């Protein structure tokens, strides 16, 4: 199959996905469509498709790079997040379309932001560690909120009396804040105080994905 048709299929697949989609998942979808038992060999022949047309992972990534380049100067962009690829409205145009969002952006307390920042930058970390650093207790509601949003998870228990849970961020955390990996976080040295964390990571605003 020619690259142009593959690019269109890949673009449509990413656009149709309700959440970030990985390269492996895209390849799986391509494979299932190419060799589906529900598609006759005659139809495949008419479409000019055969199993040998399946792109390699490297080929697929190169085509995704072309799609990314195509949207370089447009209102939306193809973004690679931790869980995969998705289309997003560019940040500089978010204010123009924000009225379309049914759910109003949720604001979070300073205590929650401090807790999330400590988990993100110091993980794995226990609740006791967070309390020692902040100098105050961490409410169960904060941990519950971060867990319910699937931004943090328990990755183990420290081998000390009481076996306290150790927390770390999730792929959902990275996806929400448009990060592909933890190293994409702004350097902690650049955050003068926790109040700067909100605009740095757009904590108050949902990204627009399609």
N, C-alpha and C positions, 0 to 999 in steps of 0.2 A: 504494500500500500504506500502511496506517495506521502511524503512528509506533510504536505498541506492538509490532507484529510486526517492524518493522525493528530496533527496539531489541533484541528477543529474538534476532534473527538475528545482529546485530553482536556481542552478548554471547557467543553460542555460538561464533562465529567466533574471537573473541579467546581464549576459554577453550580451544578445540580446538587452537589453534596451539602448536607445540612451542617456538617462540621469539617474541620481540616481533614484532608484525605492524604494518606501516605502513598509513596511511589509503589510500594508492594501492592496496595489495595487497587491502585489504578491498573497495574499490570494484571491483577487477578480479574478485574472487570473486563479488560480487553480480551483476556484469554477465554473467559466464560462466554463472551459474545462471539468470539471467533469460532469456537468449537462446540457451541451449545448444541445439544441433541435436538433442540426445538427448531433449529435452523437447518434446512435441507442443504445438501451439498450443492444442489442446483442454485439455490439462492446465494450461497457463498461464492459460487462461481460467477454469478451475475454481478455480485458486489466486488468481484476481483479480490477476494480475501482468501487466504489460506494460512494454516498455522505458521508457515515460515515467515509470514508478515509480522509476527509478534516482535515488537522491538525489544532490545536488551534493556537492562536497567540503565546503563550508561547512555544509550540512545534516547530513552525516555527523558532522562535528566537534561540532555542537550536540547530536546524539543521544548521542555518546560522553560529552559533558559531563554529560548526564542520568544515564548509567550510573555515571560517577564519583561523582556526588552520591548516588546510591542506595547505594553502598558506603561512604559517608563514615564511618559509625559501626559498621562491621562488622569482622570478623576478617581479611578480605582487602580489598585495595584494587586499583583499576584504576590502573596506573602508566604514565606516558608516559616511555619511555626514548629513547635516541638512535635506535634502530632502529625504534621503534614502540611499540605498547601491549601490555601484558601484565597478568595478574592475579598478585598477590604476597601472601603472608602478611605482615601488618603486622609491623614490627620488634619491637614490644612483645609479640607473641605467638610470636615465632620460637622462644624457649626451650621453649615448651609442645609444639611439634611437631618439635623437632630430632631426637628419637629415631627419627623416620620416615625420616630421610635415610640412605641406604645408604652414601654416601661420607662419611667423617669430614672435617670442615673441615681444610684444609691450612694449616699455619703457615709463615710465611716469615721468612727471616733479616732482621736489621736492614740488612745491606748491600743486599739486594734491595729492601726498602721504601724505602731512601734513593734508590736508583737509579730506582725507579718514580716516586717523588715528584718528583725532579728533571726527569724526562722530562715528567711531567704539567704541572708549573708553569713549566718553562723551554723547552718545545718550540718549534721544532725544536732539537735538541741532539745533539752528537756524543758518542761514548764518551770522547774526550779531554776534552771540556768537563766531563763528569761526574767524571772522574778528577781534574781540576784543582780542582773545587769540593770534592770529598770528601777529596782529599789522598792517596788510595790507588787502586790499580788496580781496575778492574771486571772480574770474571772472565767468561769466555765463557759459563760455565754460567748466570750470571744473565741475560745477554742472551738466551740460548737459551730459558730458562724463560719469560721475559716474552713472547718471540716465540711460543713453543709455545702459551701460554695466549691468544694473539691479543690481548694488551693493548697491544703496541707494534708498530710497523712502520717500515720505512725509507721515507722520503718523498722522498729525493734524496741528493745528495752535495755536500759543501761544496767550492767551487772554490778549493782550496788544495792544496799538494803532498800526495800520497797519497789525495786525494779521499775523505776519511772520510765514512761514512754518517751521515745525519741522522735521528734517531729522533723519532717522535711517537706519541701514544696513538691508539687505534682506537675505533670504535663499540662493539666488544666490551668494551673497558675501561669505557666509560660505562655500558653495559648491566649489566655485572657489579656495579658499585657503585651501581646505581639512580640514575644521572644522565642527564639528557636533553641536557645540553651542558656544556662545560668550565667555563663561568661558575658552574655549580652546585657546583663544588669549594669546600670551606671555604677562606676567605681564608688565604693563607700566613702572614699576620701572627698568625693565631689559633692556629697550630700551634707551641706552645712548643718542642717537639722532635719528632724522628721517631717516638718511642714513642707519641705522641698520634695519629699518623696511622692506626694500626691501628684503635682504637675509632671514630675519626671516620668512617672509610670502611668499617668492618666487614670489614677485610682478611682476617680469619680465618674468615669465615662465608659460605657460599654462600646467596644469596637463594633463596626457594622460589617457583618459577614453575609455572604450569599452562597 
